[in-house]
């Protein structure tokens, strides 16, 4: 059975990071600045194309309520 590897440098690393943020000039809650050309600034939810004008969208709109009324209405037989 293999012996698990021991990471002896982790405690020293944590101590150095903590000291840098508490004693040093850097702060954990500081403002993170990104470059304007950074690709991470562009959200993945934003479409790469512009949306169509509202007038076209309103012409294409089909009401769910009208569809439901048409489906539920039955013709009466006399």
Beta strands, then each sheet from edge to edge (+ up, - down):
end
